[in-house]
């Protein structure tokens, strides 16, 4: 296709360059058409293009044929979708990503189906729809996508888009774990820690969490820290809890950062340090930890590591309360009394 464009006459070089540039960027057919028409109407192309409509139409036809070829290649559609989702070489656009994933999924690409499910789960480029997310995860999981197995298990575990079913969660997490999905391994730990669909066992939970943590799963690292903090199935140890929280924090886990802040605030296994507590709460907030918002508000209300400020405390409590934190709601009632 590009060879044909290169053979066009020199007086159309500007148009050829434009076309090749947009083909290389993997723009959608609609985007290419719109921009070409806009340039054509504004007479921004070589002067004799307007007097040579047949050649303009020929180029447009080539572009259309190229986009049709791309549309029939699910792998190409998947890569273009990833580019739009991540803003890689193009402006980030979740709507375009969703459209491209859907096209690839309709052509049988399991990874595209899984990624489309993720967009539905988090409402990126599409409205949040737990049912559609679960449907995408299920189709992709049946087709063998191991990440989809993990999320399908989570859908059953939480009852997202389907009736809660721990045995189904276990079934899919076991399949995912056997295939090497770290989130499925972590999910098995959740089942055993909470006794959901299996006999409750902290020791088995720790075994599963340890496997997931070894593969870099920050949530598993955090849960091991909780087991040591609470002495659940292990000898209680603040030092080991702190070590696991730190590992999770290194992987940007906001909940673990908040726990570290609480340890410094209360002097649990460490020397009390309000300044370190504030630092960890602020960092945890960067990763959307709601409890950290409340805890930082507490520090401002009680002059712990910061200058006392009821107005700052109230703002933080309001933010946390709006996100569902019960302690923040109680704190606001107290301040407003």
C-alpha positions in Angstrom: 0.0 0.0 0.0 2.8 2.4 0.9 4.6 1.5 -2.3 1.7 2.7 -4.3 1.7 6.0 -2.5 5.4 6.4 -3.1 4.8 6.0 -6.8 2.5 9.1 -6.9 3.8 12.1 -8.8 6.1 14.6 -7.0 3.5 17.4 -7.1 1.4 15.4 -4.6 4.3 14.8 -2.2 2.8 16.9 0.6 -0.4 14.7 0.5 1.7 11.5 0.4 3.7 12.6 3.4 0.5 13.4 5.3 -1.0 10.1 4.5 2.1 8.0 5.4 2.5 9.9 8.7 -1.1 9.1 9.7 -0.8 5.5 8.6 2.3 5.1 10.7 0.4 6.5 13.7 -2.4 4.0 13.2 -5.1 6.6 13.2 -8.6 5.4 12.7 -10.1 5.5 9.2 -12.6 8.1 10.4 -9.9 10.4 11.8 -7.9 10.2 8.6 -10.9 10.9 6.4 -12.0 13.9 8.5 -8.6 15.5 8.5 -7.9 14.9 4.8 -11.3 16.4 3.9 -10.6 19.4 6.2 -7.3 20.0 4.5 -8.7 19.5 1.1 -11.5 22.0 1.6 -9.1 24.6 3.1 -6.9 24.3 0.1 -3.9 23.6 2.3 -2.6 20.8 0.0 -0.6 21.3 -3.2 -2.5 23.7 -5.5 -3.0 21.2 -8.3 -4.7 18.6 -5.9 -8.0 20.5 -6.2 -7.8 20.2 -10.0 -7.0 16.5 -9.7 -9.9 15.1 -7.7 -9.5 11.6 -9.2 -6.0 11.4 -7.6 -7.3 12.6 -4.3 -10.0 10.0 -4.4 -7.5 7.3 -5.3 -5.5 8.2 -2.2 -8.6 8.2 0.0 -9.5 4.8 -1.4 -6.1 3.4 -0.6 -6.4 4.7 3.0 -9.9 3.1 3.3 -8.5 -0.2 2.0 -5.7 0.0 4.5 -8.0 0.7 7.4 -10.2 -2.2 6.3 -7.1 -4.5 6.3 -6.2 -3.3 9.8 -9.8 -3.8 11.0 -9.6 -7.5 9.9 -6.4 -8.0 12.0 -7.3 -8.5 15.7 -3.7 -8.3 16.8 -3.3 -4.9 15.1 -6.6 -3.7 16.6 -5.4 -4.8 20.0 -2.2 -2.9 19.7 -3.9 0.3 18.5 -6.3 -0.1 21.5 -3.4 -0.4 23.9 -1.8 2.7 22.3 -5.0 4.8 22.9 -5.5 3.4 26.4 -2.0 4.2 27.5 -1.4 7.4 25.4 1.5 5.7 23.6 2.3 7.8 20.5 -1.3 9.1 20.4 -3.4 11.3 22.7 -4.9 9.0 25.4 -8.5 8.2 24.5 -10.3 5.5 26.4 -13.4 5.7 24.1 -11.2 4.9 21.1 -9.5 2.1 23.1 -12.9 0.6 24.0 -14.0 0.7 20.3 -10.8 -1.0 19.1 -10.9 -3.6 21.8 -14.5 -4.4 20.9 -13.5 -4.8 17.2 -10.7 -7.1 18.1 -12.8 -9.1 20.6 -15.5 -9.6 17.9 -12.7 -11.1 15.8 -11.9 -13.6 18.6 -9.0 -11.9 20.4 -9.3 -13.0 24.1 -6.9 -10.3 25.5 -8.9 -7.6 23.8 -12.1 -9.0 25.4 -10.4 -9.0 28.8 -9.1 -5.4 28.4 -12.6 -4.3 27.3 -13.9 -5.9 30.5 -11.4 -3.8 32.5 -12.7 -0.6 30.9 -16.3 -1.6 31.9 -15.2 -2.5 35.4 -13.6 1.0 36.0 -15.8 3.1 33.7 -13.0 4.2 31.3 -14.3 5.3 27.9 -17.6 3.5 28.7 -20.1 3.6 31.5 -19.3 1.3 34.5 -21.2 -1.9 33.9 -20.4 -4.8 36.2 -22.5 -7.2 34.1 -20.7 -6.4 30.9 -17.3 -6.5 32.6 -18.1 -10.0 34.0 -19.3 -11.1 30.6 -16.1 -10.0 29.0 -14.0 -11.7 31.7 -15.9 -14.9 31.3 -15.6 -15.0 27.5 -11.9 -14.2 27.7 -11.3 -16.7 30.5 -13.0 -19.5 28.6 -10.7 -18.6 25.7 -7.7 -19.1 27.9 -6.7 -15.6 29.0 -5.2 -16.1 32.5 -5.7 -12.4 33.7 -9.4 -12.7 32.8 -9.5 -15.9 35.0 -8.4 -13.8 38.0 -10.9 -11.1 37.4 -13.7 -13.5 36.7 -12.9 -15.1 40.1 -13.0 -11.7 41.7 -16.4 -11.0 40.1 -17.8 -14.1 41.6 -16.1 -13.4 45.0 -17.5 -9.9 45.2 -20.8 -10.6 43.4 -20.0 -8.0 40.7 -22.3 -8.4 37.7 -23.4 -11.8 39.0 -24.7 -13.5 42.1 -21.9 -14.0 44.7 -20.6 -17.5 44.4 -17.5 -18.5 46.4 -17.2 -22.0 44.8 -17.2 -20.4 41.3 -14.6 -17.9 42.6 -12.5 -20.8 43.8 -12.9 -22.6 40.6 -11.6 -19.8 38.4 -8.9 -18.7 40.9 -7.6 -22.3 40.9 -7.5 -22.3 37.1 -5.8 -18.9 37.1 -3.3 -19.9 39.8 -2.4 -23.1 37.9 -1.7 -21.0 34.8 0.5 -18.5 36.7 -1.8 -15.6 37.3 -0.6 -13.9 40.5 -4.0 -12.2 41.2 -5.6 -15.7 41.2 -3.0 -16.9 43.7 -3.7 -13.9 45.9 -7.5 -14.6 45.5 -7.0 -18.1 46.9 -5.4 -16.6 49.9 -8.4 -14.4 50.4 -10.7 -17.4 50.4 -8.7 -19.2 53.1 -8.2 -16.1 55.2 -11.9 -15.4 55.3 -13.2 -18.9 55.1 -15.2 -18.2 51.9 -16.2 -21.5 50.2 -13.3 -23.3 52.0 -12.5 -24.1 55.6 -10.9 -21.0 57.2 -7.2 -21.4 57.6 -4.7 -18.6 58.2 -1.8 -20.9 57.6 -3.1 -21.8 54.1 -3.9 -18.1 53.5 -0.3 -17.2 54.3 1.0 -19.9 52.0 -1.0 -18.6 49.1 -0.1 -14.9 49.9 3.5 -15.9 50.1 3.4 -17.4 46.6 1.7 -14.2 45.2 4.1 -11.9 47.0 7.1 -13.7 45.5 5.7 -12.7 42.1 5.4 -9.1 43.2 1.7 -9.0 44.2 1.5 -5.9 46.5 -1.9 -6.9 47.9 -0.5 -10.2 49.1 2.4 -8.4 50.7 -0.1 -6.2 52.6 -2.2 -9.1 53.8 0.8 -10.9 55.2 1.6 -7.8 57.0 -1.9 -7.8 58.5 -1.5 -11.4 59.6 1.6 -10.5 61.5 0.1 -7.4 62.9 -2.9 -9.3 64.3 -1.1 -12.5 65.1 -3.5 -14.4 62.9 -2.1 -17.9 62.2 1.4 -16.6 63.0 3.2 -15.3 66.1 2.3 -11.6 66.5 5.2 -9.4 65.3 5.1 -5.7 64.6 8.6 -5.8 63.1 7.6 -8.5 60.6 4.3 -6.6 59.9 6.3 -3.4 59.3 8.7 -5.3 57.0 5.8 -6.6 54.8 4.0 -3.2 54.8 7.3 -1.6 53.6 7.6 -4.2 50.8 4.0 -3.4 49.7 4.6 0.3 50.0 7.6 -0.1 47.7 5.1 -1.4 45.1 2.9 1.7 45.6 0.2 0.1 47.9 -1.6 3.0 49.6 -3.2 0.8 52.3 0.3 -0.4 53.3 1.5 3.2 53.5 -1.4 4.1 55.7 -0.6 1.2 58.0 3.0 2.4 58.3 1.7 5.8 59.2 -0.5 4.3 61.9 2.4 2.4 63.3 4.4 5.6 63.7 1.4 7.5 65.0 0.7 4.9 67.8 4.3 3.7 68.3 3.4 0.1 67.4 6.8 -1.7 67.2 8.5 1.5 66.3 9.4 4.7 68.0 6.5 7.2 67.9 7.1 9.7 65.2 4.3 12.0 64.3 6.3 13.6 61.4 6.9 10.1 59.8 3.2 9.3 60.4 2.1 12.4 58.5 4.6 11.7 55.7 3.1 8.2 55.2 -0.5 9.4 55.4 0.2 12.1 52.7 1.9 9.5 50.5 -1.0 7.0 51.0 -3.4 9.7 49.9 -1.6 9.9 46.6 -2.7 6.3 46.0 -6.3 7.0 46.9 -6.3 5.5 50.4 -9.5 6.8 52.1 -8.4 5.8 55.6 -5.2 7.9 55.2 -7.4 11.0 54.5 -9.1 10.5 57.8 -5.9 9.8 59.7 -4.3 13.0 58.3 -7.3 14.9 59.4 -6.9 13.4 62.9 -3.3 14.7 62.9 -4.4 18.2 62.0 -7.1 18.2 64.6 -4.8 17.0 67.4 -1.5 18.7 66.3 0.3 15.4 65.6 3.3 16.2 63.4 1.6 19.3 62.0 0.4 22.6 63.3 -3.1 22.3 64.7 -5.8 23.4 62.2 -9.4 22.6 62.7 -10.3 23.9 59.3 -7.7 21.6 57.6 -9.0 18.7 59.7 -12.6 19.4 58.8 -11.7 19.6 55.1 -10.0 16.2 55.3 -12.8 14.7 57.3 -15.4 15.9 54.8 -13.4 14.4 51.9 -13.1 11.1 53.7 -16.7 11.1 54.8 -17.8 11.7 51.1 -15.8 8.6 50.3 -17.6 6.5 52.9 -15.3 6.6 55.9 -17.4 6.1 59.0 -14.8 7.5 61.4 -14.7 10.7 59.4 -18.5 11.1 59.6 -18.3 10.7 63.4 -15.5 13.2 63.6 -17.5 15.8 61.6 -20.5 15.3 64.0 -18.1 16.0 66.9 -16.6 19.1 65.3 -20.0 20.5 64.3 -21.6 19.9 67.6 
